Amino acid sequence: MTSAPDPQTLVLVGPMGAGKTSVGRRVARRLGVAFIDTDKRVVAAHGPIPTIFEAHGEEHFRALEREAVATALHDGGVISLGGGAVTDAGTRELLRDHAVVYLLVTPEAVAERILGTGRPLLAGDDPVARWTEIFEQRRNLYDEVATVTFDTSRRPMQRIAEEIVTWRREQR
């Protein structure tokens, strides 16, 4: 017998630079629940993500990530997923019965956020073009798992967090 999802649990998905961590911390504080970053949990348990990719491949990393998501959902709180977590069918299935907030951001707005951040997937001459390519590959998957979407492109993160908290409280 499985129990109903915790009404306080909320999952944030979206591309790199959308503000999942920044917004997520604020939302968790306002709701009075824990903030969980699944990428940080994977790193704490298994080492740096680029090293995992290099040594074991993406499939292995996605399995570790799926375990981290399952544990986070069990623990409850505001949960921020890595940008590529939705590419794993098992992870998408885990999200099915939970409130999932998709943080959307335009390439123009994300450019200011990602330049000089040293994100391995964006290495090369044109990080914004690479970001756009990755986003286009994942866009439908974000839409698939999303309960609601908020655009973080040109508004203060604090305001977005407040809107998410208001939305979440109205869902109960």
VEXDREN-2710 file (C-alpha; in Angstrom, 1 decimal):
% VEXDREN-2710
k/r/px/py/pz
1/MET/0.0/0.0/0.0
2/THR/1.4/3.4/-1.0
3/SER/0.5/6.5/0.8
4/ALA/-0.6/9.7/-0.9
5/PRO/2.1/12.2/-1.9
6/ASP/2.9/14.8/0.8
7/PRO/0.9/17.9/0.0
8/GLN/4.0/20.0/0.8
9/THR/6.2/18.1/-1.7
10/LEU/6.9/20.0/-4.9
11/VAL/9.3/19.2/-7.7
12/LEU/11.1/21.7/-9.9
13/VAL/12.2/20.8/-13.4
14/GLY/13.6/22.8/-16.3
15/PRO/16.7/23.5/-18.3
16/MET/20.1/24.7/-17.0
17/GLY/19.9/28.3/-15.8
18/ALA/16.1/28.4/-15.3
19/GLY/16.5/29.1/-11.6
20/LYS/15.6/25.8/-10.1
21/THR/17.9/26.2/-7.1
22/SER/17.4/29.9/-6.6
23/VAL/13.6/29.6/-6.8
24/GLY/13.5/26.3/-5.0
25/ARG/15.3/27.5/-1.9
26/ARG/12.9/30.5/-1.6
27/VAL/9.8/28.3/-2.1
28/ALA/11.0/25.8/0.5
29/ARG/11.7/28.6/3.0
30/ARG/8.2/30.0/2.4
31/LEU/6.5/26.6/2.8
32/GLY/8.6/25.7/5.8
33/VAL/9.9/22.5/4.3
34/ALA/13.3/21.1/3.3
35/PHE/15.0/22.0/0.0
36/ILE/16.6/19.0/-1.8
37/ASP/18.9/19.3/-4.9
38/THR/19.1/15.8/-6.4
39/ASP/22.3/16.7/-8.3
40/LYS/24.0/17.6/-4.9
41/ARG/22.8/14.3/-3.4
42/VAL/24.3/12.3/-6.3
43/VAL/27.6/14.2/-6.0
44/ALA/27.7/13.7/-2.2
45/ALA/27.2/10.0/-2.6
46/HIS/29.1/9.2/-5.8
47/GLY/31.5/12.1/-6.7
48/PRO/31.5/14.8/-9.4
49/ILE/28.9/14.3/-12.2
50/PRO/31.5/14.8/-15.0
51/THR/33.6/12.0/-13.5
52/ILE/30.5/9.7/-13.3
53/PHE/29.7/10.4/-16.9
54/GLU/33.3/9.8/-18.0
55/ALA/33.9/6.6/-15.9
56/HIS/30.5/5.0/-16.3
57/GLY/28.4/6.8/-18.9
58/GLU/25.2/8.7/-19.0
59/GLU/23.0/5.6/-18.5
60/HIS/24.7/4.8/-15.1
61/PHE/24.4/8.5/-14.1
62/ARG/20.7/8.5/-14.9
63/ALA/20.2/5.4/-12.7
64/LEU/21.9/7.1/-9.8
65/GLU/19.9/10.2/-10.4
66/ARG/16.6/8.2/-10.5
67/GLU/17.5/6.7/-7.1
68/ALA/18.2/10.2/-5.7
69/VAL/14.9/11.4/-7.1
70/ALA/13.0/8.5/-5.5
71/THR/14.7/9.1/-2.2
72/ALA/14.0/12.8/-2.3
73/LEU/10.3/12.2/-3.1
74/HIS/10.1/9.8/-0.1
75/ASP/11.8/12.4/2.1
76/GLY/9.5/15.2/0.9
77/GLY/10.0/19.0/0.5
78/VAL/10.9/21.2/-2.5
79/ILE/13.0/19.1/-4.8
80/SER/15.1/20.5/-7.6
81/LEU/16.0/18.0/-10.4
82/GLY/19.0/18.3/-12.7
83/GLY/18.1/19.6/-16.2
84/GLY/18.4/16.2/-17.8
85/ALA/16.6/14.1/-15.2
86/VAL/13.4/14.1/-17.3
87/THR/15.2/12.2/-20.1
88/ASP/14.9/9.0/-18.0
89/ALA/11.6/7.3/-18.4
90/GLY/11.8/5.8/-14.8
91/THR/12.3/9.3/-13.4
92/ARG/9.3/10.6/-15.3
93/GLU/7.2/7.8/-14.0
94/LEU/8.3/8.7/-10.4
95/LEU/7.0/12.2/-11.0
96/ARG/3.6/11.2/-12.2
97/ASP/1.7/11.6/-8.9
98/HIS/3.5/14.7/-7.7
99/ALA/3.1/18.4/-8.2
100/VAL/5.8/19.4/-10.8
101/VAL/6.7/23.0/-11.5
102/TYR/8.4/23.6/-14.9
103/LEU/10.6/26.6/-14.8
104/LEU/10.9/27.9/-18.3
105/VAL/13.5/30.5/-19.5
106/THR/14.3/32.0/-22.9
107/PRO/17.7/31.6/-24.6
108/GLU/18.1/35.4/-24.4
109/ALA/17.6/35.5/-20.6
110/VAL/19.6/32.4/-19.9
111/ALA/22.7/33.7/-21.7
112/GLU/23.4/36.1/-18.8
113/ARG/23.0/33.2/-16.3
114/ILE/25.2/30.6/-18.0
115/LEU/28.1/32.4/-19.4
116/GLY/31.2/31.7/-17.4
117/THR/29.6/29.1/-15.2
118/GLY/31.8/26.2/-16.4
119/ARG/28.9/23.8/-17.1
120/PRO/30.5/20.8/-18.9
121/LEU/27.5/20.3/-21.3
122/LEU/27.9/23.9/-22.5
123/ALA/31.6/23.8/-23.2
124/GLY/32.6/25.1/-26.6
125/ASP/32.5/28.3/-28.7
126/ASP/28.8/29.1/-28.3
127/PRO/27.3/28.0/-25.0
128/VAL/23.9/29.6/-25.7
129/ALA/23.6/27.7/-29.0
130/ARG/24.5/24.4/-27.2
131/TRP/22.0/25.3/-24.4
132/THR/19.3/25.9/-27.0
133/GLU/20.0/22.6/-28.7
134/ILE/19.8/20.7/-25.4
135/PHE/16.6/22.5/-24.4
136/GLU/14.9/21.7/-27.7
137/GLN/15.7/18.0/-27.2
138/ARG/14.1/18.1/-23.7
139/ARG/11.3/20.6/-24.1
140/ASN/8.5/18.0/-24.7
141/LEU/9.7/16.0/-21.7
142/TYR/9.4/19.0/-19.4
143/ASP/5.9/19.6/-20.8
144/GLU/5.0/16.0/-20.2
145/VAL/5.8/16.0/-16.5
146/ALA/4.7/19.5/-15.7
147/THR/1.7/20.3/-13.6
148/VAL/2.2/24.0/-14.1
149/THR/4.8/26.3/-15.9
150/PHE/6.3/29.5/-14.7
151/ASP/8.6/31.6/-16.9
152/THR/11.7/32.9/-15.1
153/SER/13.1/34.9/-18.0
154/ARG/12.6/38.5/-16.9
155/ARG/11.1/38.6/-13.5
156/PRO/12.7/38.5/-10.0
157/MET/13.2/35.1/-8.6
158/GLN/11.5/36.2/-5.3
159/ARG/8.3/37.1/-7.2
160/ILE/8.3/33.8/-9.0
161/ALA/8.8/31.9/-5.7
162/GLU/5.9/33.8/-4.2
163/GLU/3.7/32.9/-7.2
164/ILE/4.6/29.2/-6.9
165/VAL/3.9/29.2/-3.1
166/THR/0.5/30.8/-3.8
167/TRP/-0.3/28.3/-6.6
168/ARG/0.8/25.3/-4.3
169/ARG/-1.4/26.5/-1.4
170/GLU/-4.4/26.8/-3.8
171/GLN/-3.8/23.1/-4.9
172/ARG/-4.6/21.7/-1.5
END
